[in-house]
């Protein structure tokens, strides 16, 4: 067989194929045939991706294309919702590197805001509004030990925990309205006309000299004054008046006596106090003040003669029953 003649190997035996392969290899490795080598395509090294690997390549390219499309859509959505522009950056946020400030323009919504050695404030002569949608606003300093100070503002209550002092300042005048710097007393400024709270636990409540009357009032519910070691009410120059329009006035002592003492006497509106009558009595009447035990209800008994007391009330008109 001519070494330079192409021939098919379909009808060759295994020995002939092996001999042909060795001969072709010698021709390729021969230095004497440089520049002209007999090419047998069947035994040349095949390059490229063929067969099943080709389908894997197609799947990989398709997957990368899908990922690129999704990434482009997400990037476009972020730019649209955060309003990012090449000229101004973010429309709702501005970074001021000279003062280490991050400025939010307009209304911003966050679940949690954490600050490391920083402050939160508003622009000059502008108010800062912090609002919770159907939830409480909690401000705390977790870097102040095991019991950090905490301010909680909820729809119905405002509470402050683990604080030594508290001050409320008028945002317009900058004047301190009241403060708890003096732990012995809470002094309210004269401009404060009303202090409304569901519960107050003071040692004493006192009105200053030169101010109007001290009025304790309950709107739409009962007013309870409870002292674990007694309740004492005193007035230097004015009267102490109890008034109720729809409910009873009840005064009672659990482990002691109930004392009513006044320099000029105690006056009761007898038109609204039940007055039992004594049978078979005529003439002018004076009244003896009595108290039902244990109800604490006050009533008056007409005194028509010596020895008349609370026991002489008409049993058919007994207010203690």
WOBEL-V333954 format. One record per pair of residues at least 4 apart in sequence whose ideal C-beta (glycine too) atoms are under 8 Angstrom apart, sorted by the first residue. I is the first residue (numbers start at 0). J is the second residue. D is the distance in whole Angstrom. If there is no record, write none. Layout:
BEGIN
i: {I,I}
j: {J,J}
d: {D,D}
END
This chain:
BEGIN
i: {0,0,2,2,2,3,5,8,8,8,8,11,11,11,12,13,14,15,16,17,18,19,19,20,20,21,22,23,23,23,23,24,25,26,26,26,27,32,38,39,45,48,48,48,49,51,52,53,54,55,56,57,58,59,60,61,62,63,64,65,66,67,68,69,70,71,72,73,74,75,76,77,77,78,78,81,81,82,82,82,83,83,83,84,84,88,88,88,89,90,91,91,91,91,92,92,92,92,92,93,93,93,94,94,94,95,95,95,95,103,112,114,114,119,120,121,121,121,126,129,129,130,131,131,131,135,135,135,135,136,136,136,137,137,137,137,138,138,138,139,139,139,139,140,140,141,142,143,143,146,147,148,148,148,148,149,149,149,150,150,150,150,151,151,151,151,151,152,153,153,159,164,164,164,165,165,166,166,166,166,166,167,167,167,167,168,168,168,168,169,169,169,169,174,176,176,176,176,177,177,177,177,177,178,179,181,181,185,187,187,189,199,204,204,205,206,206,206,206,212,215,215,216,217,217,221,224,225,226,226,229,229,232,233,234,234,241,243,243,247,249,249,250,250,251,251,251,252,252,257,257,259,261,267,267,267,267,268,269,269,269,272,272,272,273,273,273,273,274,274,274,274,274,275,275,275,275,275,275,275,276,276,276,276,277,277,277,277,277,277,277,278,280,280,280,281,282,284,284,284,285,285,286,286,286,286,287,287,287,287,287,287,287,288,288,289,289,289,289,289,289,289,290,290,290,290,291,291,291,291,291,291,292,294,296,296,298,298,298,300,300,300,300,300,301,302,303,307,312,312,312,313}
j: {4,6,22,26,37,37,39,15,16,19,41,15,16,19,16,17,18,19,20,21,22,23,39,24,42,25,26,27,37,39,42,28,29,32,36,37,36,36,43,43,49,52,53,56,53,55,56,57,58,59,60,61,62,63,64,65,66,67,68,69,70,71,72,73,74,75,76,77,78,79,80,81,83,82,83,89,91,89,90,91,88,89,90,88,90,92,93,94,93,104,103,104,105,107,101,102,103,104,107,101,102,104,100,101,102,99,100,101,102,107,119,118,119,127,127,125,126,127,170,136,138,136,135,136,152,151,152,153,154,151,152,153,149,150,151,152,149,150,151,147,148,149,150,147,148,147,147,147,148,161,161,159,160,161,162,159,160,161,157,158,159,160,156,157,158,159,160,157,157,158,165,178,179,180,178,179,175,177,178,179,180,175,176,177,178,173,174,175,176,173,174,175,176,188,187,188,190,191,185,186,187,188,191,186,185,185,186,201,191,194,210,204,213,215,213,210,211,212,213,237,222,224,222,221,222,246,230,230,230,231,252,255,239,239,238,239,248,247,248,296,295,296,257,295,257,293,295,256,257,290,295,265,265,272,288,297,299,272,274,286,299,297,298,299,298,299,316,318,286,298,299,300,301,298,300,312,313,316,317,318,280,301,313,316,300,301,303,307,311,312,313,313,284,301,303,303,303,301,302,303,301,302,299,300,301,302,299,300,301,302,307,308,309,297,299,297,298,299,300,308,309,312,295,296,297,298,295,296,297,298,318,319,319,319,318,319,312,318,319,307,308,309,311,312,307,307,307,311,316,317,318,317}
d: {6,6,7,7,6,5,7,8,6,6,7,4,5,7,7,6,6,6,6,7,6,6,8,6,6,6,7,7,7,5,6,6,6,6,6,5,6,6,7,7,7,5,5,6,6,7,6,7,7,6,6,6,6,6,6,7,6,6,7,6,6,6,7,6,6,6,6,6,6,6,6,6,7,8,5,6,7,6,4,6,7,5,8,7,7,8,7,8,7,7,6,5,5,7,7,7,6,7,8,8,4,6,8,6,8,8,4,8,6,5,7,7,7,7,6,5,6,4,7,6,8,7,6,4,7,6,6,4,8,7,4,8,7,7,5,8,7,4,8,5,7,4,7,5,6,5,7,4,6,5,6,7,7,5,5,7,4,6,8,8,5,8,8,7,5,8,8,5,7,8,6,7,5,5,7,5,6,8,4,7,7,7,5,6,7,6,7,5,7,6,5,8,6,8,8,6,8,7,6,6,5,6,7,8,6,8,7,7,5,7,7,8,7,8,8,5,8,7,4,6,6,7,7,6,4,6,5,7,4,8,8,7,6,8,6,5,5,7,5,8,5,8,6,6,7,7,4,6,5,8,8,5,5,6,7,7,8,7,7,7,6,6,6,6,5,8,8,4,7,7,5,8,7,7,6,4,5,4,6,6,7,7,5,6,7,6,6,7,5,7,6,6,7,7,5,8,7,4,7,6,7,5,4,6,6,7,7,5,8,5,7,6,7,7,6,7,5,7,6,8,4,7,7,7,6,8,7,4,8,7,7,4,8,6,6,7,8,4,8,7,7,6,6,5,8,5,6,5,7,6,8,7}
END
